[in-house]
Amino acid sequence: MNTLLIVVLIFGTIGFIYLSWIVSLKEKRYHGIYRFFSFESIFILVLLNYPNWFRDPLSLIQIISWIFLISSIICAFFGFYLLYKRGKPEGQIENTTNLVTTGLYKYIRHPLYLSLMLGGFGVLLKDIGYTQIFLAFINFISLVFTAKVEEKEMIKKFGAEYVDYIKKTKMFFPYIF
């Protein structure tokens, strides 16, 4: 990694730490600790793989990469849209007052974390290497931990309604996991 990328990495990391504090930790929502590692691993993947972003654009691996990345954007868009429209957030988008169980949330509990998984795997496929595979694994594990901690927070907030919701849906992938 050259000096410019190291500087970008340092400032990006400081930014993610700050955002984690503002969005989650300040509100005593501790899933943000694990989510930080997801953001950081994706950020490093992008820094490592950006030179290969458009290399051999019609190869099968690049097409699959773009499918993951576009799917990531779609999940994020609809996930945020539903949280905003149906969740009736107070202040930050995470602070919903209603449990959202429609749209993507009818099938999976964490479409926004699925979005981060898809994005991480999409970036990984731009240039697969041992470091990139390790970072994608860190991203995946971080998001599983993030979701598990957030679910405990949601049970405290929404009680039996959220427990019933857990029984009806999967964490990330409909009908699977």
Secondary structure, DSSP 8 states (H G I E B T S, - for coil): --HHHHHHHHHHHHHHHHHHHHHTGGGT-THHHHHHHHHHHHHHHHHHHGGGTTSSTTSHHHHHHHHHHHHHHHHHHHHHHHHHHHH--SSSTT--SS---SGGGGTBS-HHHHHHHHHHHHHHTTS--HHHHHHHHHHHHHHHHHHHHHHHHHHHHHTHHHHHHHHHSBSSSTTT-
